[in-house]
Amino acid sequence: MRRRTLVRIVAGGVAATAAGAGVRAARASGREPDDTAPGFRGDTDTIVRGDLAGSTAATGTLRFAGERTVQAARAGTLTGLPAPGTVIRLGGRLYAVDNVPVPLLHGALPAWRDFVIGMADGPDVTQLERGLHRLGHLRRPPGPAFTWATADAIDRWQKSAGLDRTGTLPLGSVLFADGDLRAGAATARIGDLVGPGTGLYTATGTTQIVEMNLKLADQRLAVVGTPVGLQLPGGTGTTGKISSVGTPVESGEPKQTVVPVVVALDDPAAAGPLQAASVTVSVPSERRTDVLSVPVGALLAIDAQRFGVEIVADDGTTRRVPVTTGLFAAGRVEISGEGVSAGQRVVVPRR
């Protein structure tokens, strides 16, 4: 059995790529590529026909989406803040001013007026009533008109929350957000005098995303809905889909133009207890269909310009066959050439 060694090939772009991936080199012997070595009993793999998909790797950051600053909506003394990491759900307390809690309701519209009998109809009333209905206090379908039924629902909610029962909600007594919030670092302290617009703490949504920047040359890969692979810390693998693509921006040092991309996790629970982490993202790039491929380690560098594979016959003899390489992907390489076909065994490095 002949000894095989690994070398780095530096002649030509494809050769360099192949060598870096672990291509074997034939020892210089002056023999032709079809020489044989009977009785081979080393490790082999099989030439496979099928599809081969390449990918581009990028580094991303796992974090909670929807970062914002929770601000005071009325003046007074700050008497309550949530601990970092606390999840505030529908109806939960966001903060307290003068010992009066300010609860969270869901909705995209910010509050801009008092909620009282006699106010004009509007989408903000519908939004308020949806929250009251979900909390179980409004007994009719939500609508845009503030009626006595709305006031009664507010009164019941105030009673259950231990608030003064007025049946009204003055501006600043509730805060609307798209969904539940997760409290972050405080920017104010208990006892501070606050007013409308004073920042109290940072917050995010409860859904985790991955943000990454793709090189401008790879922007064609940034398509909403594209499935991607995600490698989390500790070797955990999961999947996601591109959910949004930004416009090219300059980033990093030295400055380079990149395309911001956001990935949504297919399984939000896959991140486990991670709050923020560096993630490797694999974005599909090239794809070849119905091609022959072998493990990259099966490639043999015949000389500085040619590659081949070492085919093992049923009787254990081997012969080197020149091949043309194509796409490198997932530890395999596309090959073509005379004398190679699916099902043949090829020599690979010892496992």
N, C-alpha and C positions, 0 to 999 in steps of 0.2 A: 504494500500500500504506500503510495507516494505522500510525502508530507506537503500540506498546503499552508501557506502563510498569508496574512492580511497585510496589504500595503495601501498607501494613499496615492491615488492617481491624480495628477495635476495637469493632464493634457486635455484641454477642451472642457466646455461647461458641463456637458452631460457626464463626462468621465469623472470630473471632480465631484459632482453630486452623487454619483454611484459609489465612488470610493468612500465618501464621507458616511454613506449608509451601510458600509460593511462589505463591499465587494471584494471577492478573493482575487488573487493574482496568480497567473500561471508562472511557474518557474521557467526562466530562460533555458531552453534545452535545444533549440534549433529544430524541434519537431513540428510537423504540421498540426493544425487544430484538430484533425480527426484521429490523433493517436489514441491508443487504447491501453487500458491497465486492467487485465483480467482479475477476477476474484474480488471486486470491491465489496466491502461489507460495512461501510461507514453509514452516516446518517443521510437520509434522503427525504425529499418532499415531492409533491406531484404538480405537474403543469396543469393549471385549471383554466377552463374557458368560462367566461362570465363577465359581469359588469365590474368596473373598477372606478371608485369615486375618490377624488383627491379633496384635500381640505386645506384651508389657511388658518393658522393659529394666531390668536390675539389674546392679550391680557386684559381682563375686565375686572370690575369691582362689584362685589355683591353688597347691596345696601337696601334699606327701606325706601320706598318711593314716596313722592309727594312731600318733600321737605318744606316746611313753612315756619313762620314765627307766630306764636299765639300772642295776641296783643290784648291789653285791657281795653274794655269798651266804655268804661265810666270811671269817674274820679273817686278816690278814696284811699284807704290803707290796705295794702295787700296782706291778707290774713291766711291764705291757703294756696299751696302749689302741689302738684303731683310729684312723686319721686320719679327720677329718670327710669325709663323702661316700663312705666305704668301704661296700660292700654285703657283709654277712655272710650267707652262704648256709648251708644245712643242713650241719652238721658243722664249720662254720667257727669260728674263734676270736673270742670276744666281748671278752675281756680276760684278763689273767693276774695271779694273786696268788702271791707267793713263787715266781715263774717257772714256775708250773703253769697252762697254758691252761685256760679254761672255754669249752667248745664250745656251739654252738647246736643245739637239736633243735626240731622243729616240734610244736606241740600247744597247745590252749587251756588245759589244766590246768597250774598251776604245780607244781613238785616240792615235796613236803612231807615226804618220808621217804627213807631210804637204799634203794637198789635192791640187794638181796642175796638169796641162797638162803634160803628159809624165810619170806620176807615173804608177807603175805596177798595174795590175788588182788585186782586192782583195775583201774580204767580207766587209771590212770597207767602201769601195766605195759604195757597195750595200746598206749598212746601212745608209750612208749619203744621197744617192739618195732617199731612202724611206722617209726620213724626208723632203727633198725638194719637193718630190711628194705630201706628205700629206699637206704641207704648200701651195701647189698650184703653185709652181715655176718651177717644172720639168714637161715637157709636153710629156714625153715618159715613158714607164715602167722602173722601177729601174733595174740597172744591175751592174756588177762588174767593168766595164770599165769607167774611167774618160775621158769623151769626151768634145768637145766644147759645147754640149748641157748641160753637167754638169756645165761647167764654166758659161754659160749664166744663168742657174738657180741660181747659187750662186750670180751672179751679180744682178739679179732681187731681190733676198732675201735681199742682202745688201742694195739696194736702199730703199726697203720698211721698213727696220729697221733703216735707217738713218746712216748706216755705210759707210766707204770708199768703193767704188766700185772697186774691184780688180779681181773678178772672181776666187779667190783662198782663201784657208783657211789654214794659217800657223798653225803649231802645237801650241795648247794652246788657239786658238781663239774660239773653241766650246768645250762643254762637253757633253758626251753621258751618259745617264742613262736609266734604264729599263722602266721608265715611268715618269709621272709627279712627282715632288718633293714638299714636304712641309717643309718650312724652320723652323729650331729650333733655339736654343741659339747660339749666335755668340761667336767665340773663337778669333776673331781678331777685330780691331777697324778701322774705317775710318781714313786714314792717315798713317796707318802702311806700312812699306816697306815689301813687300812679294816677295817670289820666288817660283819656282816650288815645290809643295809638302807642302807649308804652309797651315795649317788648317784654314779655314775661318769661318765655322759654321757647326753645325750638321743639318742633314736633314733626312727625312723619305719618304716613299711612301705615297700615299693618301688612301690606304686601311687599315682598322682597323682589327686587329686579337686579339685573346685571347691566352695568354700563361699560361700554368699551369704545375705543377709537380704532377705526380701520384706516389703513393707509389709503391715500387718494387713489393709488394705482389699483386698489382692490374694491373701489366703490361699487363696481358692477355686482359684487356679491351681496351688497346691503339692500335686500329686498324684503319688505314687510311680509311676514308669514313664513319666511325661510326657516326650516328646522335647523337647530345647531346642537352640538354636543358641549357639555359643561363639565370641567374637572374641578371639583371642590377640594379644599384642604383635606389632607388625610387620604387622598386617592379616591374619594367617593365620586362616582360619575352619575350624571343626570342629563336631562335634555331640556330644551326650551325652544322658543320661537322668537324671531325678531319682531318686536311690537312697534317700533318707531325708528325712523332714520332722520337725522338732522341735516342741516346744510353744512358744507365744509367750513372748518375753522382752523386757525393756527393754534398749535399746542406744543408744549414741551420745549426743551433746550437741547440742541439748537431747534429753532422753530421749524415745524413742518406742518403741512396741511393734512388734516385728518377728517374723517367723517364720523360724527358721534352716532352711536347705535345703542338702542335699549333692547334688552332681551327679557321676555317674561318666562318664568319657570313653568314647565308643564305640570310639575308637582310642587306646589309651594312648600310642602312639608319636607322636601328633600334637603333644604338648607339646615334643618334641625335647629340647634341653638345658636347657630352663627348669626351675628348681628351685622358684621362687616368683614369682608375677606377678599383676598385676591383670587381670581378664578381664571382658568385657561378656557378660552372659547374656541371651538373648532367649527369654522364656517365652510360649508361645502363649496368647492371651486370647480375644477374640471371633472368631467365624467366620461368614461369610455364604456361602450356597450359591446358585448359579444367579442371580447378580446382574450388572448392567452396571457396568463400572468404566473409569476413564480415569486417566492420570497426573495427579497433583495439580496439576502446572503447567498442565494444560488448563482448570482452573477459572477462570472469569471472574467477577469481582465486579461484577455489574450495578449494584447500589446497596448501601446499608448493610444491607439485609435479604435480598437475593436473589443467588443464584449462577446461573451458566449456563455453557454451553460454546459455542464458536464452531465450527459445523459447516461443513465445506467440501464443496460439491457437486462433481459430476464436471466441470462447466464452469468450476470455479475460483471461483465465487461463494461467499460465506460468509453465514451467518445465525446470530445469537445466539439460543440456546434456553434458557429458564430450566430449572433442574434442582433436585431435592432431593438433598442430600448425605446419605450414611450413614457407613459405616465407613471410616476412614482407615487404610491398612495397606500397608507395604512400598513406599511411594512412590506408591500408587494410592488412589483414592477411589471409593466406591460412589455411583452416581448413578441417578436415576429421573426420569421426567417425559414429557410428551407430546412427540413429535417426535424422540426419541432411540432408537436401536436398535443392535444389535451390527453391526459392520462399517463404520459411518460413520467418516469421518475428522474429527478435531478439531484445531484450532490449538493448538500448544504453543510455549513459548519457544524461541528459537534455541539449538541445541545447540552 
